[in-house]
Amino acid sequence: MKLFKKKYIIKKDVCRQCNICPVECISGAIKKQPKELPVIDQARCVACGRCLSQCPFRAIRECLRINF
């Protein structure tokens, strides 16, 4: 088992709700409701980084999560 796992978070103050991240997410881990910020389902996220690289506003940040 890996000690750390990548986790992605959406910076609320930077996100412009452009809807690119849910479209680009290959695992379907990012969902967005109208007039709301996108939400990342960490259990479905495969940590590919596609959302991070595709966001034109750099609103997605990579973090490390400690596995216990």
Residue pairs with C-beta under 8 A, 6 or more apart in sequence:
1 67
2 67
3 66
3 67
4 64
4 65
4 66
4 67
5 47
5 64
5 65
5 67
6 47
6 49
6 62
6 63
6 64
6 65
7 42
7 45
7 47
7 62
7 63
7 64
7 65
8 40
8 45
8 47
8 49
8 51
8 52
8 60
8 61
8 62
8 63
9 40
9 60
9 61
9 63
10 21
10 37
10 38
10 39
10 40
10 59
10 60
10 61
11 59
11 60
11 61
12 37
14 57
14 58
14 59
15 37
15 38
15 57
15 59
16 57
16 59
17 32
17 35
17 36
17 37
17 38
18 56
18 57
19 32
19 38
20 54
20 55
20 56
21 30
21 32
21 38
21 51
21 54
21 55
21 60
22 30
22 31
22 32
22 38
24 50
24 51
24 54
25 50
25 51
26 46
26 48
26 50
27 44
27 45
27 46
27 48
28 44
29 40
29 41
29 42
29 43
29 44
29 45
29 46
30 38
30 39
30 40
30 41
30 51
31 38
31 39
31 41
32 38
32 39
40 51
42 65
49 62
51 60
52 60
52 61
52 62
